[in-house]
Amino acid sequence: MAQDRMIFGLGAASAPEYQGSDQQSARAIPLIDIARGPFFMNLRNGIGAYPLEYGDFRFGTSIVYIPGFDLPHALGEVSGSAGARLFTDWERGGVNATFGVTRAVSGDLEGTLVDASLSYRHNVTPKLTLIPVIGTTWSDSDYTNSYFGVTPAQAAAAGISSFSPGGGFKDVSIGLTANYRVTERVNLTASATMSKLLGDAKDSPIVFDDTQAFGFIGVSYRFGN
């Protein structure tokens, strides 16, 4: 069972306006990582619980937030959605593998996302830890169309081609996170990720750059024991 913890912090991120955008924006990101028994709250898996653990495997269920975004060509906006998520984590000797399925249940986004990632935690020094990670995401046709599709009405209004993509692998990514323990309770985190769109998603008229960079730096404080 994971150790109970309560970690709060604040960071700054540089990220594309949406997947496929050629415009970067900076934004403040709260850092939240809470675990109490089987219950948790964090940015990756949302709010939920681990109802089952078996050996090195943990099986979780949660509610997550899928961000919306403003469409280009004055096409309006796609509102954010709540997602119901099921996932499993496997961890041994610093290696962590995650497989998850998220179903959009509200908002403009529809359909299902399937994600998989593999990371390795390497303690460079007693204070510095490096975590390389690779990952991929598959989306069904409903999700790909609600995110990257262009309806005939939108196409006519913007003077672009309509687009109705199908499902398939949506992206692959590679990243590196560095954690530096300043004190027993204060931690600095920095990460950089490169992501590339695949399949029908990269061919959408709203995609201007199919290879994108994400960066983050933040500081957090651990409360309690």
C-alpha positions, 0 to 999 in steps of 0.5 A: 500500500502506498504511504499516506501523504499530503503534498501541496505546492504551486508551479508554472507550466508552458504548454500549447493552447491545445494539442495541435496548436502552434501557440504556447501559453504559460499558466499557473498549476497547483500541485496536489498529491494526497493519499489516505489509505485507499483514497487519493487526489492528484493531478494525473488520476483525479479524485478516487480510490484504490479498491484492490491491490494484488502484489505489485499491482494496484487497481484504481477508479476515479473522476478526472478533468479533461480540459477544454480549449478555444478552437482556431478559425473563430470556430468557438470553443470546446468545453472541458469534460469530466471523465470516469477513469479506471486504471492499474499501476505496477511498480517494482524496483523503481520501474512503474507501468500504468494503463488507464481507460478514461470515458468522457461523461460531460461537456463537449468532449465525448468518447474514450481515451486509453493511455499507457506509460512506462517510467523509471525512478533513478536516485542520482544522489540522496536528494536528486531523482530523475524519472524518464517516461515514455507513453502513448494514448489511443482514442476512439472515433467519438473522442477524436472527432469531438476534439479534432473534427470539423463539422460541415457548418464549422467548415463553411463558416471558417472557409476550411475543409470539414473533417471527420476523423476515426479512432486510433493511436492519438499520440506518443510522448517522451519526457524527463522529470527531475525532483530535488529534495531541498529539505525533508518537506520541501521539494523542487520539481522540473519536467520537460515532455515532447509529444507527437500526434499520430494518425487521423488526429495529426491530419486535422485542419485545426492541427498546425504543429503535430510535434509539441513541447511541454515544460513545468517547474514547481515547488511543493511542501509535504505536511504531516509525517 
